[in-house]
């Protein structure tokens, strides 16, 4: 097998027993694919599909004027080039977007001609605002911040049948309902009430009898009954009544009379229930009519109108109930045969017939008016308005759209064969829905499960952006329609008709402030990936936290392989926000699909098919871990399978599909937890969530016990530099990597040089530090897709969120009580958990009413010392170390004119104009922050003169750009000439400076002539001459392109910045803060085992083993049994084995053993113990590579134990044995303070520990005096407001219980909201007089006012 550059350097031992059938797909595909479909930027205008922007334009255009004499048609759209690149947008606070230009055609028809003759056509490109572009990593830069649009899991459009679970009516009767949900438009509900009548609601308004809707659709009462009921014929004679006999309809009924055959034999006695046996006898006896007593017919309903044949008069209307009078009337009218509706209580209820009786309407118009009154109460209906309203509800393309998904779901649910159709409803659609609902009420068919993933679909970025865009276009449409009528008379152009502001506003609102457009979680690479793969049920058109019940939040069988059952937030959003499973993707309809291997006749093939939840239930699907032989045949007789959303056992021959991988069930974050199968789900949930909060450490350290998923996450997250093309590394420094591309990957004439600029020390959204470090050296060979530079939390191309720490599970003097963590001082000294945080502080100078603010070093009443770190422009130097309260940017604001006292006037007269009319509003370092200034950016409003500092910054940036571009040219030039040299040397020349005709060109010849003269050399071979010309042309073009880039950059830097109204200048100062680990910081493992550091102990006091090696971290063993996350213990054991093996390899390298011996030992580790499916091909490694591999393994042999396919206990024991360590994983420890051994052996090993972004520095806070709340005059709360600690209700009770009256009085008055008291007390303390006079607390006055507002007067009586 081929190893990548980084894999060769450090192979991870894989314990997986199952074959790797399918690579993990690109993890950001859901975002990138969705937005690519939306913009279709890579397709030519005439080849674009009807999706995304194209679909939005097509649905709104053509716009026709009210008169019909003018129309505006859409032709195509084009996306321009972005003004700034991503990094410039972040810096300037701009949006990374491209201009959208739409070509439209205005057609004006000739008024005079009868047929529509075209009078004039005008075509023009119209600017339609900007469309934000997605970066390569699936994010958007909006106003300078990186944001992610989270996908939404919403209810799929279509038709759903459900019941109320017996909650509505006290009797607990199930009330069934049907709901048609369109993609946009009015909802249509049918529902049963407790009396079994069917009602309809439109848009959840007042309910009407369902037959009103059918009447409005143009059905008469007879047609309705005909559609929903079967009929029975009744023969009426003078003395008897006979019923047409259909035996099957009698099943289950209790007879009220005897049923006899033709010969008079009794088949069914009176009072018996008719069974299947009776029906068979009846069918045999060929009885077609049955004489029934009159009572049998009474209460039934007529199926048709009964009409007098002579007069044509309707005697009895259809659906009339048959009574004695009706029978008499029928006999007297000589009706010998009529039809009744066939109903029974079992499986054919009279629901619609009963509903029809309650229906007050008689004609279609009455029904339409009734619907109009319900939709628009209080408006007088006319025939036209009623018809128009009803037509627009469900039958107009503008107002109603089921969408392709909705139509597919609708047709499937109603049992139709075709999956495509109109986006609007038809009469038949509505009737079919009602028919299905009634048959479900009759006990035929089942209700839907709305939590089934076949009924919920994913709406990704592209689709949501398209919807917003369409909303904007519809707003434009109204305005265009108004103006179109003027277009012909005034000769307007398309540009004059379209105002693009509403479109731009709608798009901007969506990206800037939609609930699903979120500030990207950028703590570490994993949190970025997880955020982009998140699926939320909240948001517009989704659920709300308060309304979502348990069912929606619960894990559903269809989540298997689509949505992770583990990773979801704790708290109010649990179950509403989920994460996509590792292999899941969305199909064209937006339903989640999971991959499966096809199984044919009990043999597993490598053919992979994606199944959605809708299709999956009909197949028998085995687990990925099902036992197979060498040929892929299932070996067990009974296999554990999923079938119809249940887990059962089936014969091997019945299996149709098989899972691709055991980790396809879980999400990316959960698949990073080793031994996940040994952890309780609640703890695994915490583990998944806490990995996202890990802060990137100063030096990344790969986990020795991993899962093999680390490499995929690091590669796909976009934080690493990945080689676009293979080749050789030409040069490397901390900020740039130059690759000379291999010949086979270089197109003709291309210089074949790739230059990668690395990101250095930039701030992430969460203030962590983003920094890339090269991991390749000059001369290294790399292939396409190899990782060239590690990003934050990446080590040799593998995700590395924490550090491998030597831990022991033991109690230690109560310092690890309740999950506390005891840490050795060595951890701090070695900077294992030291992190860098970068804070951005901003100072804004505005134009105020009293004059403009000024950024300056001349600040009133500030000593020289405070200004020491500022330059002459009043801005701090880069590299200055600053602490809390230091001035970063000096700024003064004009004060209002104050009335001067005579003394001040005198002083001003003597000492001249002191700058007393401005106040100091400088930017200072916030409390509890100490750091180094690493960068300063100055933005000046266009048209204002730049200060010296911004000119210096601009010059430095330009010099850097010039240097970079020159360097780039030098590299390209060098590569080009090197290529030419290899082509020319040894070939015959024909003419040119320094060469003789017919001579072979040599290196010396080429060195002797000027490089520019190379191109003048002519060779005998024309192909070489062509190559020379091409190379010259290429260099000229490259130079031109680089010059253009420089000029462009220069222009951008020279022009002022587009700042918010009223802002003159913005200065941004970036501080780098180094945070060591300290007591109060939160740490965690990957198994949900979190804790807070209680104390940092000197190394000499920590427990140590027989070799004298101290423990780094001591954890409490009581944290394991009750939490059931045993995975951490297995990880500790395997970590110990890994480090032990590393130590053995280290000794072998130090003793300079034979390479063959090393090779043998590595082979034993990788390919003999815990033999997995993957066999490492160490024979393909050269001796140097084996040696380098061994050197990289000295810190521990990395292991991969995948979820549900990991290391077994026996394998861990074997590795411990190979490492010469106790197989129990326990050893005797000694107390560092006394040197005595502890009583029992202790579990010691290596665990991967993370430092979470809950740092004590960010939380610690103390207040002296500060701001007060306006109404209650009590101190504010919270660190951000510099607030106080609330002395609450329960604290008051405590002081009351102690009887500490004075302390209590002080707490409730002068320390809180007794305004006069606290001022007086402050004065007294200043004067050294420690007395206190408590007064009236302000909150008491608030209470008095509150009571007065209720009309009760309270007055305080003063004691005189």
RABELCOR-V861248 format. One record per residue. RES is the residue in three letters. OMEGA is omega in whole degrees, 0 to 359 (* if undefined). Layout:
[[RES;OMEGA] [RES;OMEGA]]
//
This chain:
[[UNK;181] [UNK;178] [UNK;175] [UNK;183] [UNK;184] [UNK;181] [UNK;181] [UNK;184] [UNK;183] [UNK;182] [UNK;177] [UNK;180] [UNK;185] [UNK;180] [UNK;187] [UNK;179] [UNK;187] [UNK;181] [UNK;178] [UNK;188] [UNK;189] [UNK;177] [UNK;175] [UNK;183] [UNK;178] [UNK;193] [UNK;181] [UNK;186] [UNK;185] [UNK;180] [UNK;187] [UNK;181] [UNK;182] [UNK;184] [UNK;177] [UNK;178] [UNK;182] [UNK;185] [UNK;185] [UNK;185] [UNK;185] [UNK;180] [UNK;174] [UNK;187] [UNK;185] [UNK;181] [UNK;186] [UNK;180] [UNK;181] [UNK;177] [UNK;176] [UNK;182] [UNK;182] [UNK;181] [UNK;180] [UNK;179] [UNK;184] [UNK;184] [UNK;183] [UNK;179] [UNK;354] [UNK;176] [UNK;183] [UNK;182] [UNK;183] [UNK;182] [UNK;181] [UNK;183] [UNK;180] [UNK;179] [UNK;178] [UNK;183] [UNK;178] [UNK;179] [UNK;180] [UNK;175] [UNK;178] [UNK;177] [UNK;182] [UNK;178] [UNK;179] [UNK;181] [UNK;181] [UNK;174] [UNK;189] [UNK;185] [UNK;178] [UNK;180] [UNK;180] [UNK;183] [UNK;187] [UNK;183] [UNK;181] [UNK;177] [UNK;179] [UNK;187] [UNK;177] [UNK;177] [UNK;179] [UNK;178] [UNK;184] [UNK;177] [UNK;178] [UNK;184] [UNK;178] [UNK;181] [UNK;178] [UNK;182] [UNK;179] [UNK;183] [UNK;189] [UNK;188] [UNK;183] [UNK;177] [UNK;184] [UNK;178] [UNK;182] [UNK;183] [UNK;186] [UNK;175] [UNK;175] [UNK;179] [UNK;183] [UNK;174] [UNK;181] [UNK;178] [UNK;184] [UNK;178] [UNK;184] [UNK;177] [UNK;179] [UNK;180] [UNK;176] [UNK;176] [UNK;182] [UNK;183] [UNK;174] [UNK;179] [UNK;174] [UNK;173] [UNK;182] [UNK;183] [UNK;174] [UNK;178] [UNK;179] [UNK;181] [UNK;178] [UNK;173] [UNK;183] [UNK;178] [UNK;183] [UNK;177] [UNK;183] [UNK;181] [UNK;183] [UNK;173] [UNK;184] [UNK;179] [UNK;182] [UNK;178] [UNK;180] [UNK;171] [UNK;188] [UNK;181] [UNK;176] [UNK;185] [UNK;188] [UNK;187] [UNK;185] [UNK;183] [UNK;181] [UNK;180] [UNK;179] [UNK;178] [UNK;184] [UNK;177] [UNK;176] [UNK;180] [UNK;175] [UNK;181] [UNK;177] [UNK;175] [UNK;168] [UNK;181] [UNK;186] [UNK;176] [UNK;179] [UNK;181] [UNK;167] [UNK;180] [UNK;175] [UNK;172] [UNK;185] [UNK;180] [UNK;178] [UNK;172] [UNK;181] [UNK;180] [UNK;176] [UNK;173] [UNK;173] [UNK;181] [UNK;175] [UNK;178] [UNK;180] [UNK;183] [UNK;178] [UNK;174] [UNK;186] [UNK;183] [UNK;176] [UNK;180] [UNK;180] [UNK;178] [UNK;180] [UNK;178] [UNK;175] [UNK;178] [UNK;175] [UNK;181] [UNK;181] [UNK;180] [UNK;180] [UNK;182] [UNK;181] [UNK;183] [UNK;190] [UNK;185] [UNK;166] [UNK;182] [UNK;174] [UNK;179] [UNK;178] [UNK;179] [UNK;187] [UNK;175] [UNK;181] [UNK;190] [UNK;180] [UNK;178] [UNK;178] [UNK;182] [UNK;175] [UNK;187] [UNK;169] [UNK;191] [UNK;187] [UNK;181] [UNK;184] [UNK;187] [UNK;175] [UNK;180] [UNK;174] [UNK;185] [UNK;175] [UNK;179] [UNK;180] [UNK;175] [UNK;183] [UNK;175] [UNK;185] [UNK;183] [UNK;179] [UNK;177] [UNK;181] [UNK;176] [UNK;179] [UNK;178] [UNK;177] [UNK;174] [UNK;180] [UNK;174] [UNK;182] [UNK;182] [UNK;179] [UNK;180] [UNK;178] [UNK;183] [UNK;178] [UNK;180] [UNK;180] [UNK;181] [UNK;180] [UNK;188] [UNK;178] [UNK;177] [UNK;180] [UNK;179] [UNK;183] [UNK;178] [UNK;183] [UNK;174] [UNK;183] [UNK;183] [UNK;184] [UNK;184] [UNK;183] [UNK;179] [UNK;177] [UNK;183] [UNK;177] [UNK;182] [UNK;182] [UNK;170] [UNK;175] [UNK;189] [UNK;176] [UNK;185] [UNK;182] [UNK;188] [UNK;184] [UNK;182] [UNK;178] [UNK;180] [UNK;180] [UNK;181] [UNK;177] [UNK;180] [UNK;176] [UNK;179] [UNK;181] [UNK;177] [UNK;177] [UNK;183] [UNK;182] [UNK;180] [UNK;178] [UNK;181] [UNK;181] [UNK;181] [UNK;184] [UNK;178] [UNK;179] [UNK;176] [UNK;184] [UNK;183] [UNK;174] [UNK;183] [UNK;175] [UNK;179] [UNK;177] [UNK;176] [UNK;170] [UNK;184] [UNK;190] [UNK;187] [UNK;181] [UNK;187] [UNK;183] [UNK;192] [UNK;186] [UNK;178] [UNK;179] [UNK;181] [UNK;182] [UNK;180] [UNK;181] [UNK;185] [UNK;183] [UNK;187] [UNK;180] [UNK;184] [UNK;180] [UNK;183] [UNK;179] [UNK;181] [UNK;180] [UNK;180] [UNK;180] [UNK;180] [UNK;179] [UNK;181] [UNK;181] [UNK;183] [UNK;184] [UNK;183] [UNK;175] [UNK;178] [UNK;180] [UNK;182] [UNK;168] [UNK;181] [UNK;184] [UNK;184] [UNK;181] [UNK;180] [UNK;181] [UNK;182] [UNK;183] [UNK;180] [UNK;183] [UNK;185] [UNK;188] [UNK;192] [UNK;181] [UNK;183] [UNK;182] [UNK;188] [UNK;189] [UNK;177] [UNK;176] [UNK;187] [UNK;183] [UNK;179] [UNK;183] [UNK;180] [UNK;179] [UNK;181] [UNK;182] [UNK;183] [UNK;180] [UNK;184] [UNK;181] [UNK;174] [UNK;178] [UNK;183] [UNK;185] [UNK;183] [UNK;181] [UNK;180] [UNK;182] [UNK;175] [UNK;180] [UNK;180] [UNK;174] [UNK;177] [UNK;183] [UNK;180] [UNK;185] [UNK;180] [UNK;181] [UNK;179] [UNK;181] [UNK;181] [UNK;180] [UNK;180] [UNK;182] [UNK;180] [UNK;176] [UNK;178] [UNK;179] [UNK;177] [UNK;177] [UNK;181] [UNK;185] [UNK;177] [UNK;182] [UNK;176] [UNK;188] [UNK;179] [UNK;178] [UNK;183] [UNK;171] [UNK;179] [UNK;177] [UNK;182] [UNK;183] [UNK;173] [UNK;181] [UNK;184] [UNK;188] [UNK;184] [UNK;181] [UNK;178] [UNK;179] [UNK;180] [UNK;180] [UNK;181] [UNK;180] [UNK;178] [UNK;179] [UNK;182] [UNK;181] [UNK;177] [UNK;179] [UNK;185] [UNK;182] [UNK;182] [UNK;182] [UNK;181] [UNK;180] [UNK;188] [UNK;185] [UNK;182] [UNK;179] [UNK;190] [UNK;186] [UNK;184] [UNK;187] [UNK;178] [UNK;182] [UNK;175] [UNK;179] [UNK;181] [UNK;183] [UNK;184] [UNK;189] [UNK;172] [UNK;190] [UNK;185] [UNK;181] [UNK;179] [UNK;181] [UNK;182] [UNK;181] [UNK;180] [UNK;183] [UNK;181] [UNK;181] [UNK;184] [UNK;185] [UNK;190] [UNK;177] [UNK;181] [UNK;184] [UNK;175] [UNK;190] [UNK;176] [UNK;189] [UNK;176] [UNK;189] [UNK;180] [UNK;180] [UNK;184] [UNK;181] [UNK;183] [UNK;176] [UNK;183] [UNK;182] [UNK;182] [UNK;181] [UNK;181] [UNK;183] [UNK;179] [UNK;187] [UNK;177] [UNK;181] [UNK;176] [UNK;182] [UNK;181] [UNK;179] [UNK;181] [UNK;168] [UNK;183] [UNK;188] [UNK;187] [UNK;187] [UNK;181] [UNK;182] [UNK;187] [UNK;183] [UNK;186] [UNK;189] [UNK;175] [UNK;182] [UNK;180] [UNK;182] [UNK;177] [UNK;186] [UNK;178] [UNK;180] [UNK;181] [UNK;184] [UNK;180] [UNK;186] [UNK;191] [UNK;176] [UNK;183] [UNK;170] [UNK;177] [UNK;189] [UNK;183] [UNK;187] [UNK;178] [UNK;180] [UNK;177] [UNK;184] [UNK;179] [UNK;179] [UNK;174] [UNK;189] [UNK;186] [UNK;187] [UNK;173] [UNK;177] [UNK;178] [UNK;184] [UNK;181] [UNK;181] [UNK;176] [UNK;181] [UNK;180] [UNK;178] [UNK;183] [UNK;176] [UNK;175] [UNK;181] [UNK;176] [UNK;181] [UNK;179] [UNK;176] [UNK;178] [UNK;183] [UNK;177] [UNK;177] [UNK;179] [UNK;184] [UNK;178] [UNK;176] [UNK;179] [UNK;174] [UNK;182] [UNK;181] [UNK;184] [UNK;191] [UNK;190] [UNK;183] [UNK;182] [UNK;174] [UNK;188] [UNK;180] [UNK;178] [UNK;181] [UNK;185] [UNK;179] [UNK;186] [UNK;177] [UNK;176] [UNK;184] [UNK;182] [UNK;179] [UNK;176] [UNK;177] [UNK;187] [UNK;182] [UNK;176] [UNK;179] [UNK;183] [UNK;176] [UNK;186] [UNK;170] [UNK;180] [UNK;182] [UNK;177] [UNK;176] [UNK;174] [UNK;180] [UNK;174] [UNK;178] [UNK;176] [UNK;184] [UNK;183] [UNK;182] [UNK;186] [UNK;182] [UNK;180] [UNK;178] [UNK;180] [UNK;182] [UNK;186] [UNK;179] [UNK;183] [UNK;179] [UNK;180] [UNK;190] [UNK;181] [UNK;181] [UNK;184] [UNK;181] [UNK;182] [UNK;176] [UNK;181] [UNK;179] [UNK;180] [UNK;180] [UNK;184] [UNK;180] [UNK;181] [UNK;172] [UNK;186] [UNK;182] [UNK;180] [UNK;178] [UNK;177] [UNK;180] [UNK;180] [UNK;179] [UNK;185] [UNK;184] [UNK;176] [UNK;181] [UNK;182] [UNK;182] [UNK;179] [UNK;178] [UNK;182] [UNK;183] [UNK;179] [UNK;182] [UNK;180] [UNK;183] [UNK;178] [UNK;178] [UNK;174] [UNK;181] [UNK;182] [UNK;182] [UNK;182] [UNK;186] [UNK;182] [UNK;180] [UNK;183] [UNK;182] [UNK;184] [UNK;186] [UNK;186] [UNK;180] [UNK;180] [UNK;180] [UNK;173] [UNK;183] [UNK;183] [UNK;178] [UNK;180] [UNK;180] [UNK;178] [UNK;181] [UNK;178] [UNK;181] [UNK;179] [UNK;181] [UNK;162] [UNK;188] [UNK;186] [UNK;185] [UNK;174] [UNK;179] [UNK;181] [UNK;171] [UNK;189] [UNK;178] [UNK;185] [UNK;186] [UNK;180] [UNK;183] [UNK;176] [UNK;183] [UNK;175] [UNK;179] [UNK;183] [UNK;177] [UNK;177] [UNK;174] [UNK;180] [UNK;180] [UNK;175] [UNK;185] [UNK;178] [UNK;182] [UNK;170] [UNK;175] [UNK;183] [UNK;175] [UNK;179] [UNK;183] [UNK;180] [UNK;173] [UNK;189] [UNK;176] [UNK;183] [UNK;179] [UNK;180] [UNK;180] [UNK;177] [UNK;179] [UNK;178] [UNK;179] [UNK;177] [UNK;180] [UNK;176] [UNK;180] [UNK;177] [UNK;178] [UNK;179] [UNK;177] [UNK;179] [UNK;183] [UNK;182] [UNK;178] [UNK;174] [UNK;176] [UNK;179] [UNK;175] [UNK;180] [UNK;182] [UNK;176] [UNK;177] [UNK;179] [UNK;182] [UNK;188] [UNK;186] [UNK;182] [UNK;176] [UNK;184] [UNK;176] [UNK;185] [UNK;173] [UNK;175] [UNK;177] [UNK;176] [UNK;183] [UNK;175] [UNK;177] [UNK;180] [UNK;174] [UNK;175] [UNK;175] [UNK;174] [UNK;174] [UNK;182] [UNK;179] [UNK;186] [UNK;179] [UNK;181] [UNK;181] [UNK;180] [UNK;180] [UNK;183] [UNK;181] [UNK;180] [UNK;184] [UNK;183] [UNK;177] [UNK;181] [UNK;177] [UNK;178] [UNK;182] [UNK;183] [UNK;180] [UNK;177] [UNK;187] [UNK;175] [UNK;183] [UNK;174] [UNK;184] [UNK;173] [UNK;182] [UNK;180] [UNK;186] [UNK;183] [UNK;185] [UNK;175] [UNK;184] [UNK;175] [UNK;190] [UNK;176] [UNK;182] [UNK;186] [UNK;183] [UNK;173] [UNK;176] [UNK;184] [UNK;180] [UNK;184] [UNK;183] [UNK;183] [UNK;188] [UNK;186] [UNK;181] [UNK;173] [UNK;185] [UNK;178] [UNK;179] [UNK;181] [UNK;186] [UNK;178] [UNK;171] [UNK;181] [UNK;180] [UNK;175] [UNK;186] [UNK;178] [UNK;184] [UNK;176] [UNK;179] [UNK;179] [UNK;177] [UNK;179] [UNK;179] [UNK;181] [UNK;177] [UNK;181] [UNK;179] [UNK;176] [UNK;176] [UNK;178] [UNK;180] [UNK;178] [UNK;184] [UNK;174] [UNK;181] [UNK;182] [UNK;182] [UNK;179] [UNK;181] [UNK;181] [UNK;182] [UNK;178] [UNK;182] [UNK;189] [UNK;177] [UNK;183] [UNK;171] [UNK;183] [UNK;183] [UNK;182] [UNK;174] [UNK;176] [UNK;183] [UNK;176] [UNK;185] [UNK;174] [UNK;180] [UNK;178] [UNK;182] [UNK;182] [UNK;176] [UNK;174] [UNK;179] [UNK;183] [UNK;182] [UNK;178] [UNK;181] [UNK;180] [UNK;175] [UNK;176] [UNK;178] [UNK;177] [UNK;183] [UNK;180] [UNK;179] [UNK;177] [UNK;178] [UNK;179] [UNK;181] [UNK;177] [UNK;186] [UNK;185] [UNK;182] [UNK;176] [UNK;178] [UNK;181] [UNK;182] [UNK;181] [UNK;181] [UNK;180] [UNK;180] [UNK;179] [UNK;181] [UNK;180] [UNK;181] [UNK;181] [UNK;181] [UNK;184] [UNK;178] [UNK;179] [UNK;181] [UNK;181] [UNK;181] [UNK;181] [UNK;181] [UNK;181] [UNK;180] [UNK;182] [UNK;181] [UNK;182] [UNK;178] [UNK;178] [UNK;181] [UNK;181] [UNK;183] [UNK;180] [UNK;189] [UNK;187] [UNK;177] [UNK;178] [UNK;186] [UNK;177] [UNK;177] [UNK;176] [UNK;176] [UNK;184] [UNK;174] [UNK;178] [UNK;179] [UNK;181] [UNK;175] [UNK;179] [UNK;175] [UNK;180] [UNK;178] [UNK;177] [UNK;182] [UNK;179] [UNK;184] [UNK;180] [UNK;185] [UNK;184] [UNK;180] [UNK;182] [UNK;181] [UNK;181] [UNK;179] [UNK;187] [UNK;180] [UNK;179] [UNK;175] [UNK;182] [UNK;177] [UNK;182] [UNK;183] [UNK;179] [UNK;180] [UNK;177] [UNK;179] [UNK;180] [UNK;179] [UNK;181] [UNK;181] [UNK;182] [UNK;180] [UNK;181] [UNK;182] [UNK;181] [UNK;179] [UNK;181] [UNK;181] [UNK;180] [UNK;181] [UNK;182] [UNK;180] [UNK;178] [UNK;179] [UNK;181] [UNK;180] [UNK;180] [UNK;180] [UNK;180] [UNK;181] [UNK;180] [UNK;181] [UNK;181] [UNK;184] [UNK;181] [UNK;179] [UNK;184] [UNK;180] [UNK;185] [UNK;180] [UNK;181] [UNK;177] [UNK;180] [UNK;182] [UNK;186] [UNK;175] [UNK;175] [UNK;178] [UNK;180] [UNK;180] [UNK;180] [UNK;173] [UNK;183] [UNK;181] [UNK;182] [UNK;173] [UNK;179] [UNK;182] [UNK;181] [UNK;182] [UNK;176] [UNK;182] [UNK;176] [UNK;180] [UNK;168] [UNK;181] [UNK;186] [UNK;181] [UNK;180] [UNK;186] [UNK;178] [UNK;181] [UNK;181] [UNK;183] [UNK;183] [UNK;174] [UNK;188] [UNK;172] [UNK;184] [UNK;187] [UNK;180] [UNK;183] [UNK;175] [UNK;179] [UNK;182] [UNK;185] [UNK;181] [UNK;180] [UNK;180] [UNK;183] [UNK;177] [UNK;178] [UNK;186] [UNK;176] [UNK;180] [UNK;182] [UNK;180] [UNK;182] [UNK;179] [UNK;186] [UNK;191] [UNK;186] [UNK;184] [UNK;173] [UNK;173] [UNK;185] [UNK;179] [UNK;183] [UNK;180] [UNK;180] [UNK;178] [UNK;181] [UNK;180] [UNK;183] [UNK;177] [UNK;179] [UNK;179] [UNK;182] [UNK;181] [UNK;179] [UNK;179] [UNK;178] [UNK;181] [UNK;179] [UNK;179] [UNK;180] [UNK;180] [UNK;181] [UNK;180] [UNK;182] [UNK;182] [UNK;178] [UNK;178] [UNK;178] [UNK;177] [UNK;181] [UNK;180] [UNK;177] [UNK;181] [UNK;182] [UNK;182] [UNK;178] [UNK;178] [UNK;180] [UNK;181] [UNK;190] [UNK;193] [UNK;182] [UNK;181] [UNK;179] [UNK;183] [UNK;179] [UNK;180] [UNK;186] [UNK;178] [UNK;182] [UNK;184] [UNK;184] [UNK;181] [UNK;182] [UNK;182] [UNK;174] [UNK;180] [UNK;180] [UNK;182] [UNK;178] [UNK;181] [UNK;179] [UNK;177] [UNK;181] [UNK;180] [UNK;181] [UNK;181] [UNK;185] [UNK;180] [UNK;181] [UNK;179] [UNK;182] [UNK;181] [UNK;174] [UNK;176] [UNK;188] [UNK;176] [UNK;177] [UNK;178] [UNK;191] [UNK;183] [UNK;176] [UNK;181] [UNK;183] [UNK;181] [UNK;178] [UNK;179] [UNK;181] [UNK;180] [UNK;178] [UNK;181] [UNK;180] [UNK;181] [UNK;181] [UNK;178] [UNK;179] [UNK;184] [UNK;180] [UNK;184] [UNK;180] [UNK;177] [UNK;179] [UNK;177] [UNK;181] [UNK;180] [UNK;183] [UNK;185] [UNK;186] [UNK;183] [UNK;180] [UNK;177] [UNK;173] [UNK;188] [UNK;185] [UNK;174] [UNK;186] [UNK;175] [UNK;179] [UNK;178] [UNK;181] [UNK;177] [UNK;180] [UNK;183] [UNK;181] [UNK;171] [UNK;187] [UNK;183] [UNK;173] [UNK;190] [UNK;185] [UNK;179] [UNK;182] [UNK;187] [UNK;183] [UNK;189] [UNK;176] [UNK;182] [UNK;171] [UNK;167] [UNK;182] [UNK;185] [UNK;180] [UNK;178] [UNK;189] [UNK;188] [UNK;187] [UNK;183] [UNK;175] [UNK;179] [UNK;177] [UNK;179] [UNK;172] [UNK;183] [UNK;185] [UNK;181] [UNK;186] [UNK;188] [UNK;180] [UNK;176] [UNK;183] [UNK;174] [UNK;193] [UNK;184] [UNK;186] [UNK;177] [UNK;178] [UNK;180] [UNK;182] [UNK;181] [UNK;177] [UNK;183] [UNK;178] [UNK;182] [UNK;183] [UNK;191] [UNK;185] [UNK;178] [UNK;182] [UNK;181] [UNK;180] [UNK;181] [UNK;188] [UNK;181] [UNK;191] [UNK;180] [UNK;183] [UNK;191] [UNK;170] [UNK;192] [UNK;182] [UNK;182] [UNK;185] [UNK;177] [UNK;181] [UNK;183] [UNK;180] [UNK;180] [UNK;182] [UNK;182] [UNK;179] [UNK;181] [UNK;181] [UNK;182] [UNK;191] [UNK;175] [UNK;179] [UNK;177] [UNK;181] [UNK;179] [UNK;183] [UNK;177] [UNK;183] [UNK;183] [UNK;175] [UNK;177] [UNK;179] [UNK;180] [UNK;179] [UNK;179] [UNK;180] [UNK;182] [UNK;177] [UNK;181] [UNK;177] [UNK;176] [UNK;178] [UNK;184] [UNK;175] [UNK;176] [UNK;179] [UNK;177] [UNK;179] [UNK;171] [UNK;183] [UNK;*]]
//
